[in-house]
Amino acid sequence: MFESFVAGGKNGFDLIIKIAPFIVGMYVAFGMLEASGFIQLLYEITEPFLSKIGFPAEILPLAVMRPISGSGSIAILTSIIENHGPESMVAKIAATVLGSTETTIYVIAVYFGSVGVKHYRYALPVGLIADLAGIIASILVCYFMFGS
């Protein structure tokens, strides 16, 4: 049994070595987006429109980051909670968005890359549409449950 355990551990290390370039690539790409000011520009451009439709612009960075990185999304959620308070509507919506969406691009890049899937034709658009549905549903449910 111990030999099986050791063999499994060895396979785990092989998998880590195989997927590490994909993980590093995702973090570098998002770091470049953030450092370039793209996320802030996106916020400034979309804030007037988003506020009119009831979408709190403060969760836009979370909505952009969530398909890319789970840990980055948690950092953004923490920042939102610190800035607005845990009982604020923005914090409730952000927490619900975090639980209602998936790290779609990360999953495709890392998991598909690690097993050699090269043709993921519908996986990305369907995953991102599902994330958008989760964001919209989160906003609607929070406004319904907690008021506006």
C-alpha positions as CSV (number, residue, x, y, z in Angstrom):
1,M,0.0,0.0,0.0
2,F,2.9,2.4,0.8
3,E,4.4,1.8,-2.6
4,S,1.1,2.8,-4.2
5,F,1.0,5.9,-2.1
6,V,4.6,6.8,-3.2
7,A,3.7,6.1,-6.9
8,G,0.7,8.4,-6.6
9,G,2.8,11.1,-5.0
10,K,5.3,10.8,-7.9
11,N,2.6,11.1,-10.4
12,G,1.3,14.2,-8.6
13,F,4.7,15.9,-8.9
14,D,4.9,15.0,-12.6
15,L,1.4,16.6,-13.1
16,I,2.6,19.8,-11.2
17,I,5.6,20.1,-13.5
18,K,3.4,19.6,-16.5
19,I,0.8,22.3,-15.6
20,A,3.2,24.9,-14.0
21,P,3.8,26.8,-17.3
22,F,0.1,27.2,-17.8
23,I,-0.4,28.6,-14.3
24,V,2.5,31.0,-14.6
25,G,1.2,32.2,-18.0
26,M,-2.2,33.0,-16.6
27,Y,-0.8,35.0,-13.6
28,V,1.6,36.9,-15.9
29,A,-1.2,37.7,-18.3
30,F,-3.5,39.1,-15.6
31,G,-0.6,40.9,-14.0
32,M,0.0,42.7,-17.3
33,L,-3.6,43.6,-17.6
34,E,-3.7,45.1,-14.1
35,A,-0.3,46.9,-14.4
36,S,-1.3,48.4,-17.7
37,G,-4.3,50.1,-16.1
38,F,-6.7,48.2,-18.3
39,I,-8.9,47.1,-15.4
40,Q,-9.2,50.7,-14.1
41,L,-9.9,52.0,-17.6
42,L,-12.6,49.4,-18.0
43,Y,-14.2,50.4,-14.7
44,E,-14.1,54.1,-15.6
45,I,-15.6,53.5,-19.1
46,T,-18.4,51.2,-18.0
47,E,-19.4,52.7,-14.6
48,P,-22.0,55.2,-16.0
49,F,-23.8,52.5,-18.0
50,L,-23.5,49.7,-15.3
51,S,-24.9,51.9,-12.6
52,K,-28.0,52.6,-14.7
53,I,-28.8,48.9,-15.1
54,G,-28.2,48.2,-11.4
55,F,-24.8,46.5,-11.8
56,P,-22.5,47.7,-9.1
57,A,-19.4,48.9,-10.9
58,E,-17.3,48.0,-7.9
59,I,-17.7,44.3,-8.7
60,L,-16.4,44.7,-12.3
61,P,-12.8,43.8,-11.4
62,L,-14.2,40.7,-9.7
63,A,-16.2,39.8,-12.7
64,V,-13.2,40.2,-15.0
65,M,-10.8,38.4,-12.6
66,R,-13.1,35.5,-11.7
67,P,-12.8,33.5,-14.9
68,I,-9.0,33.9,-14.7
69,S,-8.0,33.3,-11.1
70,G,-9.7,32.0,-8.0
71,S,-7.1,33.4,-5.6
72,G,-7.1,36.8,-7.3
73,S,-10.9,36.9,-7.1
74,I,-10.7,36.2,-3.4
75,A,-8.2,39.1,-3.0
76,I,-10.6,41.4,-4.9
77,L,-13.6,40.2,-2.7
78,T,-11.5,40.9,0.4
79,S,-10.8,44.4,-0.8
80,I,-14.5,45.0,-1.6
81,I,-15.5,43.9,1.9
82,E,-12.8,46.1,3.5
83,N,-13.9,49.1,1.5
84,H,-17.7,48.8,1.7
85,G,-18.2,46.7,4.8
86,P,-19.4,43.1,5.1
87,E,-23.1,44.0,5.3
88,S,-23.1,46.3,2.3
89,M,-25.1,45.3,-0.8
90,V,-21.9,45.5,-2.9
91,A,-20.1,43.0,-0.6
92,K,-23.1,40.6,-0.6
93,I,-23.3,40.7,-4.4
94,A,-19.6,40.2,-4.7
95,A,-19.6,37.2,-2.4
96,T,-22.5,35.7,-4.3
97,V,-20.8,36.3,-7.6
98,L,-17.7,34.5,-6.3
99,G,-19.7,31.5,-5.3
100,S,-21.8,31.5,-8.5
101,T,-19.1,31.6,-11.1
102,E,-16.1,29.5,-12.1
103,T,-12.5,30.1,-13.0
104,T,-13.3,29.2,-16.6
105,I,-10.2,30.4,-18.4
106,Y,-7.9,29.0,-15.7
107,V,-9.7,25.6,-15.9
108,I,-9.4,25.5,-19.7
109,A,-5.7,26.6,-19.7
110,V,-4.5,24.4,-16.9
111,Y,-6.7,21.3,-17.0
112,F,-7.2,21.0,-20.8
113,G,-3.5,21.9,-21.2
114,S,-2.3,19.2,-18.8
115,V,-4.1,16.4,-20.6
116,G,-3.4,17.7,-24.1
117,V,-6.8,18.9,-25.2
118,K,-6.2,21.2,-28.1
119,H,-9.6,21.5,-29.6
120,Y,-12.0,23.0,-27.0
121,R,-14.3,24.6,-29.5
122,Y,-17.3,25.4,-27.3
123,A,-15.8,25.1,-23.9
124,L,-14.7,28.7,-23.6
125,P,-17.8,30.5,-24.9
126,V,-20.2,28.2,-23.0
127,G,-18.1,28.6,-19.8
128,L,-18.0,32.4,-20.1
129,I,-21.8,32.6,-20.9
130,A,-22.4,30.5,-17.7
131,D,-20.2,32.9,-15.7
132,L,-22.2,35.8,-17.1
133,A,-25.4,34.0,-16.1
134,G,-24.0,33.5,-12.6
135,I,-23.2,37.2,-12.3
136,I,-26.6,38.3,-13.5
137,A,-28.3,35.8,-11.2
138,S,-26.2,36.9,-8.3
139,I,-27.2,40.5,-8.7
140,L,-30.9,39.7,-9.1
141,V,-31.0,37.3,-6.2
142,C,-29.2,39.7,-3.9
143,Y,-31.5,42.6,-4.8
144,F,-34.5,40.3,-4.3
145,M,-33.2,38.9,-0.9
146,F,-31.6,42.0,0.6
147,G,-33.5,44.9,-1.1
148,S,-31.8,47.7,-3.1
